[in-house]
């Protein structure tokens, strides 16, 4: 059976099928990805009103692709106090955020309580806010640093008020690529185990894939299939987020940047391969807002959110440091022919903008 026949029959796709999808022309691929998107979500494009906070850039690990952590490429180390974090949340709360998204570097100097207590303080002061925090890479770091099991760290997250887990730290699951780009970070096995344990607590999370650096197409397909396997068991992933590699201020020295065609193909293939993950997010902070809007035609149904302030991707060249205004976000989705839908962090619809 040809790949087109499989797509027409809506059969589940395997590894070889995933590679074959990349050989299709962009518009054929887009047709089938958009069909799947329309079946799931119609013309709705989801977003949330959120604030990203990155409390420290001091990191035990040195990932070659990272421009955020303090090192000789970024010699400006910082660690926010809990008071500074709470002040930032308070300002954004007045502006209407529904979610605070907290991701840090792996700082060995702050202590476990520094990481956890801030979640408790946010929940006490702003009980309606959804706290999305601690990537699997951070969970792995905290477990190793403080001689805890993954389960113990996860139970502390729940106890201190973390509502859902972001998808960061996945990068690429292929072990050889991982060894080269982020040696010492959480393993692919560890990342998947942590999310599966989180799901078993009745909690939800996202999943990411960093692409456009030294990985190959086969590595992307392998990555998607490993996520699909976990989702078959747990049904705990809300969204898959293909993150476009940012090339400034890091050690990978990637000379050839991905074409827009290759990026859009990867979004479309994600929608077709991940038949059990409900949402595909075009995270505009890495893809640019313009390409994210086009990605709505290629399987993506979520653009993330207003962000307000962002430090990790912008350190590597992304134009996301100051986020987007809510009105601008809504207008951009509307003028691209889709229906803006404000959602909460778990994809419950809050407001549909017609």
C-alpha positions as CSV (number, residue, x, y, z in Angstrom):
1,X,0.0,0.0,0.0
2,X,1.4,3.4,-1.0
3,X,1.7,6.3,1.5
4,X,-1.1,8.1,-0.3
5,X,-3.3,5.1,0.0
6,X,-2.6,4.8,3.7
7,X,-3.4,8.5,4.2
8,X,-6.6,8.1,2.3
9,X,-7.6,5.1,4.4
10,X,-6.4,6.9,7.6
11,X,-4.4,4.0,8.6
12,X,-1.9,4.3,11.5
13,X,1.6,5.2,10.0
14,X,4.8,3.4,10.8
15,X,8.5,4.5,10.8
16,X,8.9,3.9,7.0
17,X,5.7,5.8,6.4
18,X,7.0,8.8,8.3
19,X,10.1,8.9,6.1
20,X,8.0,8.6,3.0
21,X,5.9,11.6,4.1
22,X,8.9,13.8,3.8
23,X,9.2,12.8,0.2
24,X,5.8,14.2,-0.6
25,X,5.5,17.7,-2.0
26,X,4.6,20.3,0.6
27,X,1.0,21.0,-0.6
28,X,0.1,17.3,-0.8
29,X,1.3,16.8,2.7
30,X,-0.4,20.0,3.8
31,X,-3.7,18.7,2.3
32,X,-3.8,15.6,4.4
33,X,-2.5,17.3,7.6
34,X,-5.1,20.0,7.3
35,X,-7.8,17.4,6.7
36,X,-6.8,15.8,10.0
37,X,-6.7,19.1,11.8
38,X,-10.1,20.0,10.5
39,X,-11.6,16.7,11.7
40,X,-10.2,17.3,15.1
41,X,-10.7,21.1,15.6
42,X,-12.3,22.6,12.5
43,X,-11.0,26.2,12.0
44,X,-10.3,26.8,15.7
45,X,-6.8,28.0,16.6
46,X,-6.1,27.8,20.3
47,X,-4.0,30.1,22.5
48,X,-3.7,31.0,26.2
49,X,-2.9,34.2,28.0
50,X,0.2,33.3,29.8
51,X,3.5,34.5,31.3
52,X,6.8,32.8,31.0
53,X,9.3,33.3,33.8
54,X,12.8,31.9,33.7
55,X,14.1,32.4,37.3
56,X,17.8,31.5,36.8
57,X,20.2,30.9,34.0
58,X,23.0,29.3,36.1
59,X,23.2,25.7,34.9
60,X,25.1,22.6,35.9
61,X,24.8,21.3,32.3
62,X,26.3,22.8,29.2
63,X,24.1,21.9,26.2
64,X,25.7,22.8,22.9
65,X,22.5,24.3,21.5
66,X,21.7,26.5,24.5
67,X,22.2,30.2,24.5
68,X,20.3,30.8,27.8
69,X,22.5,29.3,30.4
70,X,25.4,31.5,31.7
71,X,28.7,30.6,30.2
72,X,31.3,32.3,28.0
73,X,28.7,32.8,25.3
74,X,26.3,34.4,27.8
75,X,28.4,35.8,30.7
76,X,25.5,37.3,32.6
77,X,24.4,34.9,35.4
78,X,21.3,35.7,37.4
79,X,19.0,34.1,39.9
80,X,15.7,35.8,40.8
81,X,14.5,35.9,44.4
82,X,11.1,34.6,45.2
83,X,10.0,38.1,45.8
84,X,11.0,39.1,42.3
85,X,9.2,36.1,40.8
86,X,6.0,36.9,42.8
87,X,6.2,40.6,41.8
88,X,6.4,39.6,38.1
89,X,3.5,37.2,38.5
90,X,1.5,39.9,40.2
91,X,2.0,42.4,37.4
92,X,1.0,39.8,34.8
93,X,-2.0,38.6,36.9
94,X,-3.4,42.1,36.7
95,X,-3.1,41.9,33.0
96,X,-5.2,38.8,32.9
97,X,-2.9,35.8,32.6
98,X,-4.4,32.4,33.3
99,X,-1.1,30.5,33.4
100,X,2.4,31.0,34.7
101,X,5.0,28.9,32.9
102,X,8.2,28.5,34.9
103,X,11.3,26.9,33.5
104,X,14.8,27.4,34.8
105,X,18.4,26.2,34.3
106,X,19.8,23.5,36.5
107,X,21.2,25.6,39.3
108,X,23.1,23.6,41.9
109,X,23.5,26.5,44.2
110,X,19.9,27.5,45.1
111,X,18.7,24.4,46.9
112,X,15.6,22.2,46.4
113,X,13.4,24.4,48.4
114,X,14.1,27.4,46.2
115,X,12.6,25.5,43.3
116,X,9.6,24.2,45.1
117,X,8.6,26.9,47.5
118,X,8.0,29.5,44.8
119,X,5.2,27.3,43.4
120,X,3.5,27.1,46.8
121,X,3.8,30.9,47.2
122,X,2.3,31.5,43.8
123,X,-0.6,29.2,44.6
124,X,-1.2,30.8,48.0
125,X,-1.3,34.3,46.5
126,X,-2.9,33.5,43.2
127,X,-5.0,30.3,43.7
128,X,-6.7,30.6,40.3
129,X,-3.4,30.6,38.3
130,X,-2.4,27.4,36.6
131,X,1.3,26.6,37.4
132,X,3.1,24.9,34.6
133,X,6.6,24.1,35.7
134,X,9.6,21.9,35.9
135,X,10.6,20.1,32.7
136,X,11.6,16.4,32.8
137,X,15.2,17.7,32.5
138,X,14.8,19.7,35.7
139,X,13.1,16.8,37.5
140,X,16.1,14.6,36.5
141,X,18.5,17.3,37.8
142,X,16.7,17.6,41.1
143,X,16.5,13.9,41.6
144,X,20.2,13.4,41.0
145,X,21.3,16.5,42.9
146,X,19.3,15.7,46.0
147,X,19.4,11.9,45.9
148,X,15.7,11.5,45.2
149,X,13.8,9.2,42.9
150,X,11.8,10.6,40.0
151,X,8.6,9.6,42.0
152,X,9.7,11.6,45.0
153,X,10.4,14.7,43.0
154,X,7.0,14.3,41.2
155,X,5.2,13.9,44.4
156,X,6.8,17.1,45.7
157,X,5.7,18.9,42.6
158,X,2.1,17.9,43.2
159,X,2.3,18.8,46.9
160,X,3.8,22.2,46.2
161,X,1.2,23.2,43.6
162,X,2.5,22.3,40.1
163,X,-0.6,21.7,37.9
164,X,1.0,20.5,34.6
165,X,4.5,19.8,33.2
166,X,6.0,21.6,30.2
167,X,7.5,19.6,27.4
168,X,11.0,20.9,27.4
169,X,14.2,18.9,27.6
170,X,13.1,16.3,25.1
171,X,15.4,17.7,22.4
172,X,15.9,14.7,20.1
173,X,15.6,11.2,21.6
174,X,18.2,9.5,19.4
175,X,21.0,8.7,21.9
176,X,23.9,9.5,19.6
177,X,22.5,12.9,18.7
178,X,21.7,13.5,22.4
179,X,25.3,12.5,23.4
180,X,26.6,15.2,21.0
181,X,24.2,18.1,21.7
182,X,23.3,17.7,25.4
183,X,25.6,15.2,27.1
184,X,24.9,14.9,30.8
185,X,21.3,16.0,30.5
186,X,18.3,13.7,31.2
187,X,18.4,10.6,28.9
188,X,15.7,9.9,26.4
189,X,14.6,7.0,28.5
190,X,14.5,9.2,31.6
191,X,12.5,11.9,29.9
192,X,9.9,9.5,28.8
193,X,9.8,7.7,32.2
194,X,9.3,11.0,34.0
195,X,6.3,12.0,31.8
196,X,4.8,8.6,32.1
197,X,5.1,8.7,35.9
198,X,3.5,12.2,35.8
199,X,0.6,10.9,33.8
200,X,0.1,8.1,36.2
201,X,-0.6,10.7,38.9
202,X,-3.5,11.9,36.8
203,X,-1.6,14.9,35.5
204,X,-1.1,16.2,32.0
205,X,1.9,17.4,30.1
206,X,3.2,18.6,26.8
207,X,6.0,17.1,24.6
208,X,8.6,18.9,22.5
209,X,11.1,18.1,19.8
210,X,14.0,20.4,19.0
211,X,14.8,20.1,15.3
212,X,16.9,21.8,12.6
213,X,20.3,21.3,14.1
214,X,22.4,18.1,13.6
215,X,19.5,15.6,13.6
216,X,18.2,13.9,10.5
217,X,14.7,13.2,9.3
218,X,14.8,9.7,10.6
219,X,15.6,11.0,14.1
220,X,12.5,13.2,14.1
221,X,10.3,10.2,13.1
222,X,11.8,8.0,15.8
223,X,11.2,10.8,18.3
224,X,7.5,11.1,17.3
225,X,7.0,7.3,17.5
226,X,8.5,7.1,21.0
227,X,6.0,9.8,22.2
228,X,3.1,8.0,20.4
229,X,4.0,4.8,22.3
230,X,3.8,6.5,25.7
231,X,0.6,8.3,24.7
232,X,-1.0,4.9,23.8
233,X,-0.3,3.8,27.4
234,X,-1.1,7.0,29.3
235,X,-3.1,9.5,27.2
236,X,-1.4,12.2,29.2
237,X,0.1,14.5,26.5
238,X,-2.0,17.5,25.6
239,X,0.1,18.8,22.8
240,X,3.2,18.1,20.7
241,X,5.5,21.1,20.1
242,X,8.1,21.0,17.3
243,X,10.7,23.6,18.4
244,X,12.7,25.2,15.6
245,X,16.4,25.4,16.6
246,X,17.7,28.9,17.1
247,X,21.3,29.3,15.9
248,X,22.7,32.3,17.6
249,X,25.1,32.4,20.7
250,X,25.7,28.7,21.1
251,X,28.2,26.0,20.3
252,X,26.6,23.9,17.6
253,X,27.8,26.0,14.7
254,X,25.0,24.9,12.4
255,X,25.7,26.6,9.1
256,X,22.6,25.6,7.1
257,X,19.3,26.7,8.6
258,X,16.1,24.9,7.8
259,X,13.9,26.1,5.0
260,X,10.3,27.1,5.7
261,X,9.3,24.2,3.6
262,X,11.1,21.7,5.8
263,X,9.6,23.3,8.9
264,X,6.1,23.2,7.6
265,X,6.6,19.6,6.5
266,X,7.6,18.7,10.0
267,X,4.5,20.3,11.5
268,X,2.3,18.4,8.9
269,X,4.1,15.1,9.5
270,X,3.7,15.6,13.3
271,X,-0.1,15.9,12.8
272,X,-0.2,12.8,10.7
273,X,2.1,10.6,12.8
274,X,0.8,11.6,16.2
275,X,-2.7,10.4,15.8
276,X,-3.3,10.1,19.5
277,X,-2.0,13.5,20.7
278,X,-4.8,16.0,20.3
279,X,-3.0,19.2,19.6
280,X,0.0,20.3,17.5
281,X,1.5,23.6,18.7
282,X,3.3,26.0,16.4
283,X,5.3,27.7,19.1
284,X,5.7,31.1,17.5
285,X,8.7,32.0,19.7
286,X,10.8,29.6,17.7
287,X,9.1,29.5,14.4
288,X,8.3,33.3,14.1
289,X,4.7,34.4,14.3
290,X,4.4,34.6,10.5
291,X,5.4,31.0,9.9
292,X,3.3,29.8,12.9
293,X,0.2,31.4,11.3
294,X,0.9,29.6,8.0
295,X,1.4,26.4,10.0
296,X,-2.3,26.5,10.8
297,X,-2.8,25.3,7.2
298,X,-0.4,22.4,7.8
299,X,-1.8,20.7,10.8
300,X,-1.0,23.1,13.7
301,X,-4.0,24.1,15.8
302,X,-2.3,26.0,18.7
303,X,0.0,29.0,18.7
304,X,0.9,28.9,22.4
305,X,0.1,32.3,23.9
306,X,0.9,35.9,24.6
307,X,4.0,34.9,26.7
308,X,4.6,38.5,27.8
309,X,8.3,37.9,28.4
310,X,10.6,35.1,27.3
311,X,14.4,34.6,27.8
312,X,15.4,31.1,26.6
313,X,14.6,31.3,22.9
314,X,15.3,35.0,22.6
315,X,18.8,34.5,23.9
316,X,19.5,32.4,20.8
317,X,18.0,34.9,18.4
318,X,14.2,34.5,18.5
319,X,12.1,37.6,18.4
320,X,10.1,36.7,21.4
321,X,11.6,38.6,24.3
322,X,8.5,40.8,24.8
323,X,5.7,38.5,23.8
324,X,2.6,39.7,22.0
325,X,-0.3,41.8,23.0
326,X,-3.6,39.9,23.3
327,X,-5.4,42.0,20.7
328,X,-2.6,41.6,18.2
329,X,-2.6,37.8,18.8
330,X,-6.4,37.6,18.2
331,X,-6.2,39.8,15.1
332,X,-3.4,37.8,13.6
333,X,-5.3,34.5,13.9
334,X,-8.5,36.1,12.6
335,X,-6.9,37.7,9.5
336,X,-5.3,34.4,8.7
337,X,-8.7,32.8,8.3
338,X,-9.0,30.9,11.6
339,X,-11.1,31.3,14.7
340,X,-9.2,32.4,17.8
341,X,-10.1,30.4,20.8
342,X,-8.7,31.4,24.2
343,X,-8.1,28.2,26.2
344,X,-6.9,27.3,29.6
345,X,-3.7,25.2,30.1
346,X,-5.6,21.9,29.7
347,X,-7.5,23.0,26.5
348,X,-10.8,23.8,28.1
349,X,-12.3,26.7,26.0
350,X,-12.6,30.0,27.8
351,X,-13.7,32.3,25.0
352,X,-14.3,32.0,21.3
353,X,-13.6,35.2,19.3
354,X,-15.8,35.2,16.2
